[in-house]
Amino acid sequence: MNFDKPQETSKDSALGKYKQGISDQITKLTSKRVSLKDVANLLGAQAFLTFDERNQSWKFNAKGFIDQSAQNHSFIKLPDNITILAETILPPQEGETIMTGSGAGMEKKEIIPRSRYLMEVLAEMNLSYEVIEGTNDPKMMRQLSYQAFIIKSADKIVFINDEEGNATFVVFNAPADLEEVKKVLALKKDELRGQPNVETIIYPGDSEKWKDEMKAVLQQDEPIEKEIITPLQAKLSPRRIPYGFWRSASIKEIEVEISKRGLDPKNLPGHHKLAEKHNDLIQGLKKRFGNISEIRKIFGGSTLRTPTNYWKDLSEKELLDEIRKRGLDPANLPSSVVMRKENGNLLYGLLSRFGDFNQTRKALGSKILHRPNGFWLKASDEEMVEEIKKAGLDPKNLPVVSDFRKEYGYLLGAIRQKYGGLSQAREILRGYKETEGIKE
């Protein structure tokens, strides 16, 4: 590797020393037979890594990376050593292994460079550390290996994976002996999470918030998460369930949380009934597992809520009673999108009886919500906001395209007609002032 010498001027002397220091650290690591590829992966600097076909070797543009790091004020501290294990760190648990096929068509997940963010935190706190990286089984759904940051001076190990959807784990009072450390690396996620000396950190979507949380955790003498993330263990804990609970909690923890509310996990009521008193519960369960049928299936309950031909065999009066007992007016039914979200069982029953939703409305004397050609193009921002709200969405926080396609296809088409695309709609609607019907 060739590095430019730092410019020793009074203006950028400190910056020059920083650049030279990082250059020296990279040279030190490679002298210990740590490959340039491993260094680049650790730094989240794959863009600066190229393969030389002629010499059949990897080249790392360390100068380019260091310059960009300094320009962005992302000052880092490299590890004293990197060890690559042949074993998997935090081996896969049930549901994390590809059972059939090669997995070649599996969708790639977003990369969040948390390892680099942690290096920035460690540089700020002036903490030395080593890194152990594992080797993933090719059949694993997890595409990147977990990295274990060994911070001996703080008696902690931090487990980091830059692939989205993977929590960060901090082990307190960590063992110093390598063989004992390897026993911790061999635990599965649920086993690690269940240890009394482990705290789980969920990425909040903001790098600065995550780094602030990591600083606080690294300064703690003992974990506090067990008291917060499992309020069920504290019985009648007055604490609110913290951000990230539904994504990181084990199935057993969620079962206990459901039971704590006087509900049977195997016999959950419908969306509408749950939302009356447990809206946070139904939203959390849906984020984690999907629809009510899937949730019931997870907890070993029956997904068949009504007998075969139940809806077709109902008398007209019985059908109207079924609709009204869900708090709906048969003559003024909401859109199919809202029905699917809040009363999916009823919607599917009506469709099995009448064929399509317009036929359902016609049979029940409900107004058919048909929009003439060009309606959305001419609609005002106020009308669009109202339509978005009817679908149960926040106009200022619209979901991604994939979520729109799953549940709000017609609305996605309307937004594209009106604004040209989802990005443009977000930009316009974020500045919409609802009280006056104008943009801020």
N, C-alpha and C positions, 0 to 999 in steps of 0.2 A: 504494500500500500504506500502511496506517496501522499504526503500532506504538505500543504503550504505552511510555512512558518508563521506564527502569529506576529502581527505588527506591533512592535513595542513602542507605541506612541503614548503620550500622556493621556490622550483622549480615550483610547480603547485598550489600554494596558491590561485592565482586569478582564476584558472580553477576550483579548489575545491569550491570556493565561488560561482562561476557561477552555478555549478551543484546543490549546496545546495539551491541557490536562486530559480532555476526552480522547484526543488522538493517542496519548501515551497509554491510557487505560485500554483502548481497543488493541493496541500493539501488545500489551501485556497479556490480554486474554488469548490472542491468537498464538502467542508464544507458548501457551499452555495447551496447545492443540485443540482449542475451541474454534470451530469452523466459522468462516465469515458469514455463512448462511445462518448459522445459529445466532450469531451476534445481531444480524439484521432482523431476524424474526423476533428476537427479544426486544429490540428497539422499536418494532412496528415500522421498520424502514425498508420494507420489501421493494419500494419504488426505486431505491438507490442500489439494488442488487441486480447484477446482470451475469449471464453465463457466457463465458468465452468459448465458443465452439472450437476454435483453433487449438487452444491449449487445454480444452476440456476441464475448465476450472471456473469457480465463482469469483467475481470481482465486486467489491463493495466500495462505492463512492463515498467514503467516510467524510471527506472534506465537504461534499455537497450536503450531507445530512447534518454535519456539525454547524455549517453556515445557516441552514434553515432553522435548526433548533435555536441558535443564538438570536436569529432575526425574529423568531416568534416568542422569544423570552421563555422557551421551554427548557430550562436548565436541568440537566440530569446528572445522576451519579451512577456509573456502571458497577456491576457486581465485581467482587474480588475474584470470583471463579464461577464457571458454569459447568455443571455435570449433566450429561445426557444418560438417562437410564434406558435399558432395553424394556423395562416393565411400564405398564400404564399407571399414571398417577390418578388416583380416584377412579378405579375401574368402573365400567358401566353397570348400572343396575337395571332392573326390568324396565323395558320400554326404550332403552338407550342403545340397543344393538339392532343392526339390520339383519333380520332373520333370513331373508332370501335375496338373491341377486347381488350385484356388486355395489349398488348404491350410487352408481355413476350418474343417474339422473336426478339425484337428490338436490333440492334447492340449496344454494350456498347462503349461509347466514351472514348478517352484517358483522363487520369487524369493529370492535370498540377497543382502542389501544390502551386498555387499563394497565397493562404491564408498564408502558411508558409513563402513564400518569403516576403510578406508584413510584417509579424511579425519580420523578420530579419531587414527590413528597419526601422521599428518603434523602434526596440532595438538600432540600430545604431544612430537614431535621438533622442533617449531617450524620446519618446512620449508615454504617457499612453492612454489607450483606453478601450472601452467595445465592445462586439460583440452581435449582435442580429441575430439569425438564424430562418428561417421560416420552414414551413412544406409544402412540395409539394403535389399537387393533384396527385393521382395515375395515372390519365389519361394524365399527362403531358409528353411530349417528353424529357423535361429537367429532367435528373435523379437526379441531386444534387440540393440542395437548394442554393439560393444566401445567402451570409452572409453580414451583414452590420457592418462595423467597424466604431464605433462612436469615433471620435478623437476630444474631446471637446476643448482642448487647441489650436487646429489649426482651429476650426470651420468648420470641414469637416466630411463628411460621405463617406466611400469608399465601393462600392458594389462589391463583389468578388464572382466568381463561379469557382471552380477548374475543372469543366468539359470543355473539349475543345469546341471551337466555341462560347463561351460566353464572351462578352467584359467586361472590368472593367470600372465602372463609378465612378467619383469623384464629389461629391456635395460640392460646395463652399458656405460659409456663411450659413452653415447648422443650422436648428433650434435646440435649446437645450431641449425644452419641448418634453417629450416622445410622447404625443398625436400628436404633429405636425410632429415628426419624423415618426410616423406610417403612416401619410398621404403620405409622400414621399415613404415609403416602398410599399404602395399600388398602385403606378403608374406602368403602363406597360413600357416596354423598350423604345418604340418609344416616349412615353409621357415624360419619364425621359430624354432621349437624346435631346428632343426638348426644355428643360428648359435652359434659358440663363446662369444659374450658374452651369452648368454641363459640365464636360470634359470626353470624352470617350478615354480609353486606350486599344489598340489592342495588344495582346501578339505577339512579333516579332519572337518567336521561340528560344529565348535565355534568360535565367533567369537573367543574369547580366545586359543585356540591359534593360529588363523590370524593374528591381529594380532601375537602374539609372534614368529611366523615372519617376518612382513613387516618388523617392526622389525629383526630380525637381518639380513635380506637387504639392507635399505636402508643398513645400517652396513658391509656388506662392500665391499671394493674390487674384487672379481672374483667371478664365479659359481663355485659348487662343485658344482652339480647334475650337470654332464656327467660328473663323476667317479663320482657315485653312481647316477644313474638309468640309466646305460648301462654296467653293469659289464662287458658284453661288449666294450666298447672297451678296458677295462683287462685283457682276457684272463682270467687266472686271479685275478681280484680276490677277496679274502676277504670283501668287504663283502656284506651281505645286500641283496636287492632292496628298495628303500625303499617306504614306503606310497605308493600312487598310481601305481606303475610301470605296471601292467597297463592302467590307464585312459588314461594319457597317452602311452605309448610308441608309436612308429610301427610299422607292420606289419614293416618291415625289422628293427627292433630286436628285436621279439618273435621273428622267425624265427631271428635269431642266438642269442638266449637259448635257444630250443628245441634248436638244433643243438649248442650248447655242452654240453648234457646227453647228447649221443650219440643224439639222436632225429632222425627225418626229419619235418620239418613237413608234408610231403605224404602221409605214411603213418603217422600217429599210431596207437598201439594204443588199445584201449578204456579206458573210465573206470577199471575195476577194476585193470587192469595199470598204468596211469599212476599211480594213487594209491599203489601199493606203494612207489615210490621218488621220485615227483615230485608229492606231494599239493599242494604250493604252486603248482606249474605248472598242474595241472588246475583248481584252484580259481580261479586268476587268469585262465586262458583262458575258463572258463565265465562269469565275471563280465563279461568283455569281449565275448564273442561268442555265448554260449548253449551249446547242446549240442555233442557231439563231431562230429556230421555237419556242423553249420554251421562248426565250426572247421576241419575238413578242407577244406570248400569254399572258405573264405577263403584257404587256403594252396595251392590248386590241386590237392588230392588227390581221390581217389575216395571218394564217400560210400556206394557199394555194397560192403558188406563180405562178403556171401554171395550165391551165385547164386539166381535165382528158384526158389521151391519147395524151397529147401535144407532148411528145418526140417521140412516135410511129408514129405520123402523119406527122412529119417533113420530108421534102425532104432531100436528101443527102447534097445538097448545104446549106440548112437552118441549118442542124445539124452542119456542119463544121463551119458555121458562128457563131453559138451559142458557140462553143468551142473556136474559135479564139478571140471573143470579150471579153473573160475572160482572155486573155493574154496567152493562151495555144496553143501548136502545136499539132494538131490531130495525127501527125506521131510520136510524142515523148511525150506521156502522162506520167505524174508522177505516182507514186504508188497510189494504192487505199487509203492507209492511208493518204497521203498528200491530195488527192482529197477530201476525207471525211472531212478533217479538214478545207480546204480552199474553196472548191467548192462542198459542199455536195449536193446541189440541182442538179447540173450537173451530179454528179456521180450516184445519184439515177435515174435520167432520162436515162442515158446511160444503166444502169443495167436493167431498165424496157424495154428498146428497144432490147438489145442484150442478156440478160440472165445473163452472168457473165463477169468479167472484162477482162479475157483473150480473150473471144469472141469479146469483144468491141475493144481491141487492134488489133486483127486479121482483123476485118472489116474495121478499120480505117488505116490499114497499119502501126501500131505502133509496136515497138519491144515488144515481150512478155517477161516479166521479170521472167523467170523460173530459179530457182536455182537447180543445180543437187544435188543428195544425197551426204552428207558429205561436202558441200560447206562451211557452216558456221564453221564447226570444223577446216577446214584448212585456213579460212580467217585470214588475218593479222589484227592487231589492227587498222591500218590505214584504211583498208576496212570497219571494224566495225564502226569506227568513222564516216566515210563518209555515211554509211547506216543510222546511228542514226540521223545525220544531215539532211538527205533527209526527214526523218519523222518529221522534225521541232523540234527536241529535242536537248538539250544541253548534250553532252557526259559526262561532268563533274558534271552534276546535274540531274541524271536520276530520273524519277518519281517513286512512290511506285507501288507495284505489281498490286494492284486493278486498278490503272489508266492505267497501261500497258494492262491489260486484256480487258479493255473497248475499247481502240482505237488502240493498237499496239500489238495485240496478236501474229502475225507472228514474230515481232521483239523480243518479250519476249522469244519465242522459240529459236530464233537464238542466243540470248545472253546466254541462258542456255546451248545450245550446245557448244558454244565457251568457256565460262568461268565457267560453272557449276552452276551459280546462279547470282542473281541480286547484292547481297552484294559483291561477288568477283569481278563482273564487275565494280562496283562503285570504289572499292579499286584500281583496275588496271587503269581504265580510268581517275581517278582524277589525276594520276601522268603522264598521257600521254602528251608529248610535241609535239603539232601538227606541228609546223614549221619545225621540223627535223624528224618527224615520229618516235621518240624514247620516252621512258619513262624518266621522270626527275629523 
